[in-house]
Each structure stands twice: as C-alpha cells, then as structure tokens.
Amino acid sequence: MVQGDPQATRAIRRGLVLPGGAALGAFQAGALKAIREAGIEFHIIAATSIGLVHALAWNRGEEFVARLDGRWRKDAAEFAPFDPKRLLRLKNPFSFGKSLDKLFSQYRSTQPNVGDKGTIPILISLTEAATGRNVAFSVSEPGLSAAVRTDAYRAATTIPVLGDAPIEIRGKRYYDGGFSNNVPIDYFADADLDEIWIVDPIPSLPARVWHAPLWRVAKALRSATKNPWFLGAAGVALQYFGPREKTVPGKKLVTIQLELKGSFRYAALAGALTFAPKQIDLLLSLGYRQARRTCRDYLENQATAPSRTAAPAAAIA
C-alpha cells in the first residue's frame, strides 16, 4: 500500500520502520529478504522488539539478510520460553529473557561499529517502566558504551507481563517499546526523509464495536498505575484496540503488512507466542511474496516517474 507521491528533484531518502510481533516477526524477515533483493536502501531504521533483531541483521549486509529465513527456522526450533522450574517456584513460567538473549547474541556480537561505512543509524522503541511513556533510544549515538548498547538491546525485548524484569539503563528502567509505541513512524516526523517504509507483522484488526470501550479502559488503567506489569498489559491493549493507522505529513508511506481476514486476524495475535515450524514457514513465505509484489509495483512506478535516483545510505543528522 503506497500513500502520497511527493515530487522532488533530489535523490530519494528512506526510513525503515520495523514493528514488533514476536513469532509473527517471521513475516518481517521474509519481507526484508525480498526488499534486499529489490535493491531498496534505507538511511535510518526505527525498530521495536523483534524488529530490532532485523534492524541489526540489515546492518550486517545483503548476504546475512538473504539467510534470515534459514536462521528463523533454526531459531524457532530452539526457542524455549517456557520454564517449568519457574512454575514450580510459583513464578510466571513464560520468561523470554534467556531465549531472546541467546537469539540476540548472534546478531549483536559482530555488529559493524557506529560510523562505519554503510552502517545505518538505529532508533529503538523502549517503554519507561516508571511512567509507561515511550522513549526513542539511539544505539548509534557516538561514544555510547558497548554495555549501555547491550542493555538497550535487552530492554527492547524485555516483556514484563511474561515474567521478565525491566532493564536499568542510566538510572532508569525500560522494557519492550511495543507496549507504548509498536509502530514508531513518528520518530521520523522531523527527519530529512522522502519515504517511510513500514514492514508490519501485526495484521490490522476490524473495527469491532467493543474495541473502543476496551481502549478507554486500558487508557484509564494506564494513567492510574505505575506498576510495570499493569502498564505493560494496558499498553498492549492501547496498541491493538486503538487506531493503528498513522501518517507523517509530507512523506510517502510504503506499508507491507501481514494480510489476514476475519477471525484469522485474532488467531494471528495468539500465534505471536507460538514458534511452531509450520507457522514460521508460512509467515516467511507470506512476507517474501507480499514484499516482492510491493517492491515490483514500487520500482515500476519509479521507472515511469520523473527522473530521480536513490541516495546512498548515510546517517541523518
């Protein structure tokens, strides 16, 4: 889906938004493989939760992205968030921390240095535990220590409602930004960009009559508590039952979103915590096919549009 078509004579500058979606992120991985094959480049990335894994993968280069589908199949087979020992200790057995930390290690261990040629700046969507407000954290900030950067990576996939404690960074505690801003295109409102590409693994929900009251209840709960677990649960409700459509004035939006119909949309949300091999294969395939169609249409439109070339990837001041 493409919105708007601003005309300009300079080279195109693009931002990439990678929302979270847990196991549904396999859709995103398949889409990114097709986008790389089409030769689409970006100048900055805003990422949430599992989207950060893919942002790090994108910075590793074309060959790494081309192998994302194989990595997803391998990682899904090894992913084990359920810990019966925690249940025996009367704790929430769904603690994703160890599994996600293992998953992230293979992406962050060999990340290009900030400022290296071709390295794209990354903004991470985080949620402040004390207030529930959203924070855009730049892991590409010059001089940022490796320890702080690693803590930001961990916070980006810390899920308090599933047993993980918020991560402390510079005296404040943070967790997954999906609870406060899962599709952070607003980070690019003032950025020097012409286009914003969004690869969203969460299907749009139909406008049910009961969505609005649930959204109001969640909003009231969020303003009435400082408990990170309740803030987190309310944040999810606000993201999924509130309006998801977003726009950025003056910028073209190119959206690649998981397309499902009817009750399958709700089933997909439940499947966000299901790393089943068959589901992963299906999502990878859907993402690849949808992105390939979108890129084909986009490039055909570019070919018939007034002459304009894409700029090389570079940091945005």
KASUL-V344505 format. One record per run of one state. SS is the DSSP state (A for helix, B for strand, O for the rest). FROM is the first residue (numbers start at 1). TO is the last residue. If there is no record, write none. Layout:
BEGIN
ss:SS from:FROM to:TO
ss:SS from:FROM to:TO
END
This chain:
BEGIN
ss:O from:1 to:1
ss:B from:2 to:3
ss:O from:4 to:11
ss:B from:12 to:12
ss:O from:13 to:13
ss:B from:14 to:18
ss:O from:19 to:21
ss:A from:22 to:37
ss:O from:38 to:43
ss:B from:44 to:47
ss:O from:48 to:49
ss:A from:50 to:60
ss:O from:61 to:61
ss:A from:62 to:66
ss:O from:67 to:67
ss:A from:68 to:78
ss:O from:79 to:81
ss:B from:82 to:82
ss:O from:83 to:83
ss:A from:84 to:88
ss:O from:89 to:93
ss:B from:94 to:94
ss:O from:95 to:96
ss:A from:97 to:108
ss:O from:109 to:120
ss:B from:121 to:128
ss:O from:129 to:133
ss:B from:134 to:138
ss:O from:139 to:145
ss:A from:146 to:156
ss:O from:157 to:159
ss:A from:160 to:162
ss:O from:163 to:166
ss:B from:167 to:169
ss:O from:170 to:171
ss:B from:172 to:176
ss:A from:177 to:179
ss:O from:180 to:184
ss:A from:185 to:188
ss:O from:189 to:194
ss:B from:195 to:200
ss:O from:201 to:208
ss:A from:209 to:224
ss:O from:225 to:227
ss:A from:228 to:241
ss:O from:242 to:251
ss:B from:252 to:257
ss:O from:258 to:263
ss:A from:264 to:273
ss:O from:274 to:276
ss:A from:277 to:304
ss:O from:305 to:309
ss:B from:310 to:310
ss:O from:311 to:317
END
